Amino acid sequence: MIRGLSSHHRVTLSAFGVGHRAKSLSVGPTERSFVARSATKLLLGTQWSRQGPVSLAEAASRRLVRSLRMTRVPLTVAVVAVVGGAGHVVAAPEDRPHHSLEVVLDPGSGRLQVSDVVTLPPTEAGEVQFLLNGALTLTGSEPEATEIPLGDAARFFSINASALDLSEGQVKRYRVTLPSSGDTIRLEYEGPFDFGLSDQKEEYTRGFRETLGIVSSEGLYLAGNGFWYPHFGQGLLEFDVEVALPEAWHVISQGNGTSRDAEGVARWDSHGPMDEIYLVGGPLEVYREAAGAVEALVYLRQTDDALAAKYLQATAQYLEMYRELIGPYPYGKFALVENFWETGYGMPSFTLLGPRVIRFPFIISSSYPHEILHNWWGNSVFVD
């Protein structure tokens, strides 16, 4: 499934090359349909042309160029969509919140402590509301946040909301009255955040097990579905995050940064709009190699030089191939991260794969390049 491609009437695309600011443009439903069909075919495999077998990536790129030429989209749009970089559905920066997060982990007790300074877009309502996981206690808020009944919270749930139900008590709803000159909220909260994995039978019915979040000695998994950070609505957001790390830990998030610096802190910047915030990691061995302007990274739970070398080489090869076919890679890194349970997740700028999955010999030439390609089509295309 291509995340973000839907039947909505308007899609906004942007070129988003490494080190470049987003350039936004709007296209109508006809052009959106061309983009969606071409992106879908781009992810599937190979097909035959009159000249013989060609990759669907190449065929879809050609088709997209021809389609855009047939529409009223300006030439610059075609260049952006096919050559200029990944397709992002974005709002202007002032139309989405920015989170500046400081996170402290206590894996031994399974607890999380967070400070979040949220810069909000302008609003005439005079107040904002947000959701936060019910296990977390709000210890500070400026301006003051008041808990209110959960009520109908549908507007807070994005298209990627978890199948796990969140009900009264599992999430809390807060209201903040903003001063006339204020667009910033400072929140501090903490609490236990180890929800474990969903029932084992789900692995057989859905192919994987889910969680609202895990902070444990095995590792870390935080995603938007767990409401570990305040949700102000379904829209896109930007963020920067610092995570104080236990010894020998690395923590990975979207965008650009480092999983552990000399001070033992992970620092990441979203480098553009996202639809949620991930933090994943644990006690990991890190391998790195330059892949042109992009840093290729492999994080393993045990030392395995040979396996890491295979994935680093594959990463560089696939990034270059897709860059030539589509345009600049949208982020400063691509990381393979070994999870502590079986998953096959693709996030913006990294993929989170289970320990058995990454060691299947066919993955590196099938599912792995598929996840890399999602950084152009899927993890950088959003619903407007």
C-alpha positions as CSV (number, residue, x, y, z in Angstrom):
1,M,0.0,0.0,0.0
2,I,1.3,3.4,-0.9
3,R,0.9,5.5,2.2
4,G,-0.7,8.9,1.5
5,L,-2.1,8.2,-2.0
6,S,-5.9,8.5,-1.8
7,S,-9.0,9.7,-3.6
8,H,-8.8,13.2,-2.0
9,H,-9.5,15.9,-4.5
10,R,-6.1,17.7,-4.2
11,V,-2.6,16.5,-3.7
12,T,0.4,18.8,-3.1
13,L,3.8,17.6,-4.3
14,S,7.2,19.1,-3.6
15,A,10.8,18.5,-4.6
16,F,12.7,17.7,-1.5
17,G,16.4,17.0,-2.2
18,V,19.0,16.6,0.5
19,G,19.9,19.9,2.0
20,H,17.2,21.8,0.0
21,R,14.0,23.4,1.3
22,A,10.7,22.0,0.1
23,K,9.1,23.5,-3.0
24,S,5.3,23.1,-3.0
25,L,2.9,22.8,-6.0
26,S,-0.7,21.7,-6.4
27,V,-2.1,19.3,-8.9
28,G,-5.7,18.4,-9.6
29,P,-7.5,15.0,-9.5
30,T,-6.5,14.0,-13.1
31,E,-2.8,14.6,-12.4
32,R,-3.1,13.0,-9.0
33,S,-4.4,9.9,-10.7
34,F,-1.5,9.7,-13.1
35,V,1.0,10.1,-10.2
36,A,-0.8,7.5,-8.1
37,R,-0.9,4.9,-10.9
38,S,2.7,5.5,-11.9
39,A,3.9,5.4,-8.3
40,T,2.1,2.1,-7.7
41,K,3.7,0.5,-10.8
42,L,7.1,1.8,-9.7
43,L,7.0,-0.4,-6.6
44,L,6.1,-3.8,-8.2
45,G,8.9,-5.3,-10.3
46,T,9.5,-5.7,-14.1
47,Q,7.5,-5.6,-17.2
48,W,8.1,-6.1,-21.0
49,S,8.5,-3.3,-23.5
50,R,8.9,-3.5,-27.2
51,Q,12.7,-3.4,-26.5
52,G,12.5,-6.4,-24.1
53,P,12.2,-6.6,-20.3
54,V,12.6,-3.3,-18.4
55,S,12.3,-2.5,-14.8
56,L,8.9,-1.1,-13.8
57,A,10.8,1.8,-12.1
58,E,12.1,2.9,-15.4
59,A,8.8,2.2,-17.2
60,A,6.8,4.1,-14.6
61,S,9.1,7.0,-14.7
62,R,8.7,7.2,-18.5
63,R,4.9,6.9,-18.2
64,L,4.8,9.6,-15.6
65,V,6.7,12.0,-17.8
66,R,4.4,11.3,-20.7
67,S,1.3,11.6,-18.6
68,L,2.3,15.0,-17.2
69,R,3.1,16.3,-20.6
70,M,-0.4,15.5,-21.7
71,T,-2.0,17.5,-18.8
72,R,-2.0,21.2,-18.0
73,V,0.7,20.8,-15.4
74,P,3.5,23.2,-16.1
75,L,6.9,21.8,-17.3
76,T,8.4,22.7,-13.9
77,V,5.9,20.4,-12.3
78,A,7.1,17.5,-14.4
79,V,10.7,18.2,-13.5
80,V,9.8,18.3,-9.8
81,A,7.7,15.2,-9.8
82,V,10.2,13.0,-11.8
83,V,13.6,14.6,-11.6
84,G,13.6,17.1,-8.8
85,G,13.2,14.6,-5.9
86,A,10.7,12.8,-3.8
87,G,7.0,13.8,-3.8
88,H,5.9,15.4,-0.6
89,V,2.4,16.4,0.2
90,V,3.1,19.4,2.4
91,A,1.5,22.5,3.9
92,A,3.5,25.6,4.4
93,P,5.7,25.4,7.5
94,E,3.6,28.0,9.4
95,D,0.5,25.7,9.0
96,R,1.9,22.8,11.0
97,P,3.2,22.4,14.6
98,H,6.9,22.0,15.3
99,H,7.9,19.8,18.3
100,S,11.2,20.3,20.1
101,L,11.5,17.2,22.3
102,E,13.9,16.2,25.0
103,V,13.5,12.5,26.0
104,V,15.0,10.6,28.9
105,L,14.7,6.8,28.9
106,D,14.8,4.4,31.8
107,P,14.7,0.9,30.2
108,G,15.1,-0.9,33.5
109,S,11.8,0.5,34.9
110,G,10.1,0.9,31.4
111,R,9.6,4.6,32.0
112,L,9.7,7.7,29.7
113,Q,10.2,11.3,30.6
114,V,9.6,14.0,28.0
115,S,9.8,17.8,27.7
116,D,8.2,19.1,24.5
117,V,8.2,22.7,23.3
118,V,5.5,23.0,20.6
119,T,5.4,25.9,18.3
120,L,1.9,26.1,16.9
121,P,0.5,27.6,13.7
122,P,-1.6,30.7,14.1
123,T,-5.2,30.1,15.3
124,E,-8.1,32.4,15.8
125,A,-9.8,30.0,18.2
126,G,-7.9,31.2,21.2
127,E,-7.4,27.7,22.4
128,V,-6.0,24.3,21.2
129,Q,-6.6,20.8,22.3
130,F,-4.4,17.7,22.2
131,L,-4.3,14.0,23.1
132,L,-1.7,12.3,25.2
133,N,-1.4,8.7,26.2
134,G,-3.3,8.1,29.5
135,A,-0.3,6.3,31.1
136,L,1.6,9.5,31.0
137,T,1.2,12.1,33.8
138,L,1.4,15.8,32.8
139,T,3.8,17.3,35.3
140,G,4.1,20.8,33.8
141,S,2.4,23.0,31.2
142,E,2.9,26.6,30.2
143,P,0.2,27.9,29.5
144,E,-1.8,25.6,31.7
145,A,-3.4,22.5,30.2
146,T,-6.7,21.3,31.6
147,E,-7.9,17.8,31.1
148,I,-11.4,17.5,29.5
149,P,-13.6,14.5,28.5
150,L,-12.3,12.5,25.6
151,G,-15.5,12.8,23.6
152,D,-15.3,12.3,19.8
153,A,-11.5,12.3,19.1
154,A,-11.7,11.2,15.5
155,R,-10.1,14.4,14.3
156,F,-6.9,13.5,16.1
157,F,-6.4,10.1,14.3
158,S,-4.4,10.0,11.1
159,I,-4.7,7.5,8.2
160,N,-1.9,5.5,9.9
161,A,-3.7,5.2,13.2
162,S,-3.2,1.8,14.8
163,A,-5.9,-0.9,14.8
164,L,-5.5,-1.1,18.5
165,D,-8.4,0.8,20.1
166,L,-7.7,3.8,22.3
167,S,-10.6,4.7,24.6
168,E,-11.4,6.8,27.6
169,G,-8.5,6.4,30.0
170,Q,-6.1,5.0,27.4
171,V,-5.7,8.6,26.1
172,K,-6.4,11.9,27.8
173,R,-7.6,15.0,26.1
174,Y,-6.4,18.5,27.2
175,R,-7.4,22.0,26.4
176,V,-4.9,25.0,26.5
177,T,-6.1,28.6,26.3
178,L,-3.5,30.6,24.4
179,P,-2.5,34.2,25.3
180,S,-3.1,36.7,22.6
181,S,0.6,36.8,21.7
182,G,1.3,33.2,22.3
183,D,1.9,30.4,19.8
184,T,4.2,28.2,22.0
185,I,3.3,25.6,24.5
186,R,5.8,23.9,26.9
187,L,4.7,20.5,28.2
188,E,6.5,18.1,30.6
189,Y,5.2,14.6,31.2
190,E,6.4,11.2,32.3
191,G,5.2,7.7,33.1
192,P,5.5,4.0,32.4
193,F,5.5,3.1,28.7
194,D,6.0,-0.6,28.2
195,F,2.8,-2.0,26.6
196,G,4.3,-5.2,25.3
197,L,3.2,-6.9,22.1
198,S,-0.3,-7.8,20.9
199,D,-1.5,-11.4,21.0
200,Q,0.7,-14.0,19.4
201,K,-2.1,-15.1,17.1
202,E,-2.1,-11.6,15.4
203,E,1.3,-12.6,13.9
204,Y,-0.4,-15.4,12.1
205,T,-3.5,-13.4,10.9
206,R,-1.8,-10.0,10.1
207,G,1.8,-11.1,9.6
208,F,3.1,-9.1,12.5
209,R,2.4,-8.1,16.1
210,E,1.7,-4.5,17.2
211,T,2.3,-2.4,20.2
212,L,1.4,1.0,21.6
213,G,5.0,1.4,22.6
214,I,7.8,-0.3,24.4
215,V,10.6,1.0,26.6
216,S,12.5,-1.9,28.0
217,S,15.9,-3.4,28.4
218,E,15.4,-5.2,25.1
219,G,14.9,-2.0,23.2
220,L,12.7,1.0,22.3
221,Y,9.8,1.4,20.0
222,L,7.7,4.6,20.0
223,A,5.3,5.6,17.2
224,G,2.4,8.0,16.6
225,N,-0.2,5.3,17.4
226,G,0.9,5.2,21.0
227,F,0.4,9.0,21.6
228,W,3.7,9.3,23.4
229,Y,3.9,12.9,22.2
230,P,0.9,15.4,22.1
231,H,-1.3,15.1,19.1
232,F,-3.0,18.3,18.0
233,G,-4.7,16.9,14.9
234,Q,-4.3,14.8,11.8
235,G,-2.0,17.2,10.0
236,L,1.7,17.0,9.3
237,L,4.3,18.1,11.7
238,E,8.0,18.8,12.0
239,F,10.3,18.0,14.9
240,D,13.7,17.9,16.4
241,V,14.5,15.5,19.2
242,E,17.2,14.8,21.7
243,V,17.3,11.4,23.6
244,A,19.6,10.9,26.6
245,L,20.8,7.3,26.1
246,P,21.7,4.4,28.3
247,E,25.2,2.9,27.9
248,A,25.8,1.3,24.5
249,W,22.4,2.3,23.2
250,H,21.6,3.9,19.8
251,V,18.2,5.6,19.0
252,I,17.1,6.2,15.5
253,S,14.4,8.6,14.1
254,Q,13.4,10.1,10.8
255,G,15.4,12.7,9.0
256,N,19.0,13.8,9.6
257,G,21.1,13.5,12.7
258,T,23.0,11.0,14.8
259,S,21.9,8.0,16.8
260,R,24.6,8.7,19.5
261,D,27.1,11.5,19.8
262,A,30.1,11.9,22.0
263,E,27.9,13.0,24.9
264,G,25.7,9.9,24.7
265,V,22.8,11.7,23.2
266,A,20.8,10.9,20.0
267,R,19.9,14.0,18.0
268,W,17.5,14.1,15.1
269,D,15.8,16.7,12.9
270,S,12.9,15.7,10.7
271,H,14.3,17.7,7.8
272,G,10.8,18.5,6.6
273,P,7.2,17.4,7.2
274,M,6.2,14.1,8.7
275,D,2.9,12.5,9.7
276,E,4.2,11.1,13.0
277,I,7.4,10.8,15.2
278,Y,9.2,7.5,15.6
279,L,11.9,6.6,18.1
280,V,13.4,3.1,17.8
281,G,16.6,1.5,19.1
282,G,18.4,-0.3,21.9
283,P,21.8,-1.9,22.5
284,L,23.0,-1.9,18.9
285,E,26.2,-2.2,16.8
286,V,26.4,0.5,14.2
287,Y,28.0,0.2,10.8
288,R,28.3,3.2,8.4
289,E,29.5,4.0,4.9
290,A,29.1,6.9,2.5
291,A,26.8,6.4,-0.4
292,G,27.4,9.6,-2.4
293,A,25.9,12.4,-0.4
294,V,23.9,10.0,1.7
295,E,25.1,8.1,4.8
296,A,24.2,4.4,4.6
297,L,23.8,2.9,8.1
298,V,23.2,-0.6,9.5
299,Y,22.2,-1.2,13.1
300,L,22.5,-4.8,14.3
301,R,21.8,-6.4,17.7
302,Q,24.9,-8.5,17.5
303,T,28.2,-8.0,15.7
304,D,28.0,-9.3,12.1
305,D,30.5,-7.7,9.8
306,A,29.6,-9.8,6.8
307,L,25.9,-9.1,7.0
308,A,26.4,-5.4,7.6
309,A,28.7,-5.2,4.5
310,K,26.1,-6.8,2.3
311,Y,23.4,-4.3,3.3
312,L,25.7,-1.3,3.1
313,Q,26.7,-2.3,-0.4
314,A,23.1,-2.9,-1.4
315,T,22.0,0.4,0.1
316,A,24.5,2.4,-2.0
317,Q,23.6,0.5,-5.2
318,Y,19.8,0.9,-4.8
319,L,20.0,4.6,-3.7
320,E,22.1,5.4,-6.8
321,M,19.7,3.4,-9.1
322,Y,16.6,5.1,-7.8
323,R,18.3,8.5,-7.8
324,E,19.0,8.2,-11.5
325,L,15.4,7.0,-12.2
326,I,13.5,9.4,-10.0
327,G,15.6,12.2,-8.6
328,P,17.6,13.1,-5.4
329,Y,17.1,11.0,-2.3
330,P,15.0,13.1,0.1
331,Y,17.1,12.5,3.3
332,G,20.7,12.6,4.6
333,K,20.7,8.9,5.6
334,F,19.1,5.5,5.0
335,A,19.4,3.0,7.8
336,L,18.6,-0.6,8.2
337,V,17.7,-1.2,11.9
338,E,17.3,-4.7,13.4
339,N,14.3,-4.8,15.6
340,F,13.8,-7.0,18.7
341,W,10.7,-8.7,17.3
342,E,9.7,-9.6,13.8
343,T,8.7,-6.6,11.8
344,G,8.9,-5.4,8.2
345,Y,8.3,-1.6,8.7
346,G,9.4,1.2,6.3
347,M,9.7,4.6,7.8
348,P,11.1,7.8,6.3
349,S,14.9,7.4,6.0
350,F,15.0,4.0,7.7
351,T,13.5,0.5,7.7
352,L,12.9,-1.6,10.8
353,L,13.2,-5.3,10.1
354,G,13.1,-8.3,12.4
355,P,16.1,-10.5,13.2
356,R,15.0,-13.4,11.1
357,V,13.7,-11.2,8.2
358,I,17.0,-9.5,7.6
359,R,18.8,-12.8,7.4
360,F,16.6,-14.4,4.8
361,P,18.9,-14.5,1.7
362,F,16.2,-13.1,-0.7
363,I,15.3,-10.1,1.3
364,I,18.3,-8.0,0.3
365,S,17.2,-8.2,-3.4
366,S,13.4,-8.0,-2.9
367,S,11.8,-6.5,0.1
368,Y,14.8,-4.3,1.0
369,P,15.0,-2.3,-2.2
370,H,11.2,-2.0,-1.9
371,E,11.5,-0.3,1.4
372,I,14.2,2.0,0.1
373,L,12.0,3.0,-2.8
374,H,9.2,3.9,-0.4
375,N,11.3,7.0,0.6
376,W,10.3,8.5,-2.8
377,W,6.8,6.9,-3.1
378,G,5.1,6.3,0.2
379,N,7.1,7.9,3.0
380,S,7.3,11.3,1.3
381,V,3.8,11.4,-0.3
382,F,1.1,12.6,2.1
383,V,-2.6,13.4,1.9
384,D,-3.4,17.1,1.8
